[in-house]
Amino acid sequence: MTSPRIIRVAIVGCGSYGAEHAKFLSTHPGVRLHAVADLDGARAEQFKAKFGAGYATADVARIWADPEVEAVWICTQHHTHAPLAEAAAAAGKNFFLEKPLAITLADCDRIVAAVERSGVIAASGFKLRFFPAVVAARAFLGRPTLTVAQVIDDHWPSDFWANDPVQGGGNVLSQGCHIVDTVLHLHPTGPVRVYAAGGNRHHPTRDIVDTAAITLTFADGAVANIAVGDVGVPPHSSKFALQQSDGTRSFSLYNRLNALMTREDKKITEHPLQAEEGAAVIDTPFLAAVAAGGPSPCPVRSARRTTAVVLAAVESIRTGRAIDLTAAPYAAAMQVS
Ligand SMILES: NC(=O)c1ccc[n+]([C@@H]2O[C@H](COP(=O)([O-])OP(=O)(O)OC[C@H]3O[C@@H](n4cnc5c(N)ncnc54)[C@H](O)[C@@H]3O)[C@@H](O)[C@H]2O)c1
């Protein structure tokens, strides 16, 4: 009898979401949490003790040089995504990179180029695509006409790094990317135009956009309205919600996209509520891709497109103009294959 294949993995970034991945990876029978790294060496040591990693280090170069490491989870601040992804790809390491892909279009381009140069399997952290209720909604209604979606969270502290314009980009980029990604995933054609209104409503010490009403137009004429902000979770629909209609059928995704209601011929069907799985929902398909030698379940090109659409929405808010996504500098990022 052959023993099951064990994938040796490392985590770079031992913070709150690194811990979500560690919880899953450290208990997966097909995975060995071989190493953990953080600039803060004490945090890496605590992580090693808590999750039973092989070793901890404050020197990330040790991970790249370690021939035992087959895949790396990069769970760090957004401005570090591009240099860490480039280093992983140069070392031939498959990598999972938390969302958004990066904080600028140029950084997104660096990541896509590094992955395509190296041939490593790389996935971005847009996990909502894999939620069972989202998968069912996509199968129910393949060609939407009208979408209304939101990620509306409770207030984020202004001194939170994700609200730092250099490290995080603000909640519209940091969380808005999740719902924009889901909306793009639920359309068969790509986005061609974005217009957004909003601005900085309650983080006066930060040069960020914290509130956005985004209107997207797709190549097939479909349109989507997306609301993003840390202005207070709506009690009925929850933080994440999304509804679509195609002229005859419609659905509502709510309860953080874990609940689905569909409507056809005026008959409403309430589907069973799904339990939210955390990082497992995306780590499982990524591990399967690493074991099989590809393809990526959430390719960096698709993550670049999502991130570029959010960056274009922020540009629209700052300039007051609609942005043509079929023209430079965004057109190249709209190419997903
Ligand atoms: N998918 C989700 O639902 C979800 C939820 C929360 C956060 N995230 C994402 O996870 C990522 C990390 O967020 P977080 O909340 O865990 O942040 P965090 O601040 O809790 O942890 C980040 C860690 O990375 C370390 N770090 C920073 N730069 C580093 C480098 N160059 N080398 C090694 N370590 C480095 C920091 O010291 C820190 O310990 C972000 O991309 C964030 O958007 C995703």
The ligand as a Gaussian input file, in Angstrom:
#p B3LYP/6-31G(d) Opt

LIG

0 1
 N      -10.199000      36.281000       2.830000
 C      -10.641000      36.923000       3.925000
 O      -11.805000      36.836000       4.268000
 C       -9.678000      37.779000       4.699000
 C      -10.022000      38.241000       5.975000
 C       -9.080000      39.029000       6.659000
 C       -7.868000      39.349000       6.058000
 N       -7.596000      38.893000       4.796000
 C       -6.340000      39.247000       4.102000
 O       -5.250000      38.555000       4.719000
 C       -4.055000      39.354000       4.585000
 C       -3.451000      39.557000       5.965000
 O       -4.397000      40.227000       6.781000
 P       -4.420000      40.034000       8.382000
 O       -5.706000      40.608000       8.842000
 O       -4.077000      38.638000       8.720000
 O       -3.222000      40.997000       8.817000
 P       -2.395000      40.971000      10.194000
 O       -1.882000      42.352000      10.413000
 O       -3.211000      40.340000      11.271000
 O       -1.166000      39.991000       9.863000
 C       -0.211000      40.278000       8.891000
 C        1.112000      39.690000       9.350000
 O        2.043000      39.754000       8.263000
 C        3.321000      40.078000       8.807000
 N        4.144000      40.632000       7.712000
 C        4.013000      41.813000       7.085000
 N        4.916000      41.950000       6.106000
 C        5.648000      40.813000       6.107000
 C        6.750000      40.344000       5.334000
 N        7.269000      41.092000       4.348000
 N        7.259000      39.145000       5.621000
 C        6.744000      38.378000       6.622000
 N        5.711000      38.771000       7.398000
 C        5.162000      39.970000       7.146000
 C        3.017000      41.071000       9.912000
 O        4.082000      41.185000      10.817000
 C        1.748000      40.463000      10.517000
 O        2.054000      39.555000      11.565000
 C       -4.486000      40.633000       3.868000
 O       -4.280000      40.478000       2.483000
 C       -5.966000      40.725000       4.186000
 O       -6.714000      41.488000       3.264000
 C       -8.457000      38.102000       4.134000

